[in-house]
């Protein structure tokens, strides 16, 4: 069904109860410029939801004896320096390899700069040791970039072709595509937007990262995928594909992580799911052991798919007899993410008010960073932009998405450590 036709970007939402036909809700515009409304054929970038497809292809390759899950990834990727990482480590985010996109952000990589999957793999191959102890979970998109390369190596074809012939074609997912070139035209593609105080703004960037993201699909096609997944979920007390890949604790308790998705293992609540956030798009795919599945895809950065689907499933648990159309309408009425003003950063390298502390480099990350001090404050510079750091303890400073640790005396700095959520333990030394 279609909700009231709101003149702003929106979402596509599907719920499928076992034994019933799926119920759909579409609201908002796929394109503000052309006045095109979101419908069942609208395709969205689903970001990290793609990981379960990539992981499934790895499992198929293992069943076909093209690789072994316990095999060293370096056997298939000769440029990989961390020699004890296995294919299964990559699948379950236990490789300790830092997220390459996070490393690029440290270099001041701007949103409209163009980079490719191979650019990011190159950063992965610069890393010569795990960023966290062996066996510890570290969510990193780089793992799935490397898995995509492994698949292309053992199959001697591209990931999009492999996925089309092995998964999308057989399951009738004809509107689903891995996008490998930012210039590639995806049929029915929505544009993604963010709200500003001056109107709407495009959020897409010229990037294509097959493996961890850049999968374009519809709610109907993801419904077909989740139906297939449930058909192979043979034992309610065992999670999908658990016989091949062990589920281990993740970064979000009490959830585990397995072959490309998080899992809730609690009795009576068994489910697998994944969320995706990519360039203003958001996505959620959720499957319960009962067969109930929900899919939400959004092209409005202020309307988060995971929040909508969480609200929907919560309502259905509280009111099992709730009419599906009413449940969908209630879920889409949740409070939206508040619009925040864009924080402009200076782009002029003005040293007049700052004491120079030095330029620093790290052998695990691209580019260089500068530190300056002014009136007792510490500032980090990258490609001409400056960020004032907030002291949180002796020698510890918080930035936007990272922590900087140095000696408590900032009058002279020879080295410091940066810790990002997905790229911890980066040591920078003075040039």
C-alpha positions, 0 to 999 in steps of 0.5 A: 500500500502507499501512505500519504504522498509526502513531498520528501524522501521516504522509505519502503517497508515490508513485513512477511508473516509465515503463511501469509502474503507480504504487506508493503508500505511505500512513502515519500519520493525516490527523486525530489527533482523529478517528483518520482514516488517510492514504489515496489520497484524502487531500488536502494543502496542497502550498505552492510546488508550486503554482507550476508550475500557475500558471506553466503557466496563464501560458504558456497565456495567452501562447499564446492572445495574452492577454499576452506574456511579455516584456510589462511587468507594470505594463501589466496591473497598474497599481498596480505601481510597478517599471515595468521588470519583465516577466511573465517576470521574475515567472515566474522570480523575477527581478523583485526584488520582496521577499516580502510575507510576509517583510515582514509577519513584520517587523511582528510578524505573528502566526501566527493573524492573518488576512491575504489575498492582497490584503493581500500585494499591497498590500505589493508595490505599496508597493515602488518599486525592485528589491531586487536588481540587474536579472536577479538571482534573488530567490525571492519568493512575491509574484511568483506572487501577482501572476501570479495577479492577472494571470491573473484580469485577462486571463481575467476569472475567478478563478484556481480557476475558471481552473485547474479548467477549463484544467488540473484538469478535463481531466487528471482532477485532481478532488481538486485545488483552489486554496483562496481562503478559509480557511473553505473546506472541502476534501474529504478534507483532512488537518490538519497538526501539529507535535510539542512536548514536550507532544504534538501541536499544529495548525499551520494558520493562517487564510491563503489565497494562491492562486498561490504556494500554498494548492493542495490535492491528492493524490499521485494527482492530482499523478501525473496532472499530472507525466504530462502534463508529461512528455508535453510534454517532447519533447526530453531535452536541453531542459527543459520549456517551455524554448522559451517561458521561459529557465531561469536560475541559481537560489539553489541551484547547480547548479540552474536556475529556469524556469516554476514549478520548479527544474531539474537540467540536468546530462547524464544527470540532467535533472529538474525539481522543486519543494518546498513547505512551508506551515503544517506541510505539506510536499510534493515533486514530482519528474520526470526526463527518463526519465519517472520521477516521485515525489511525497511529501506530508506533514502532519507538520512533523517528517517533511519531504517533500523529505528523504523523496523525496530519499532515495527517489530516491537509493536507486533510483539506487544500486539500480536493481533495488530492489523499489519497495515496499522503496524506499518503505519505506527512504525513510520510515525516514529520520531525522526533523527533531528536535523543538525546544522552542518558544522563548517570547518576552516579551510585556510591553514592559518598558523598565526594564532597557533603554536606548531607542535609538528607533523606526524605520520603513521605507517598503517595510515595514509597522509600526515596529521598536524598538531597545534596548540592555542590558548591551552587548546589542542588542535588536529589538522588534516588537509587544511581542516582543523578540529579542536580536541576535548580533554577527557583525562591526563593526556587523553583528548576526544575528537570527532569519532576518535581518541588521541592519547599523548604525554600529559605535557603538550608543549612538546609531542614526539608521538601520539596514538589514535583510536577509532572505533573501527581502526584502533591503535594507530601510532603517529610519530613526528616526521 
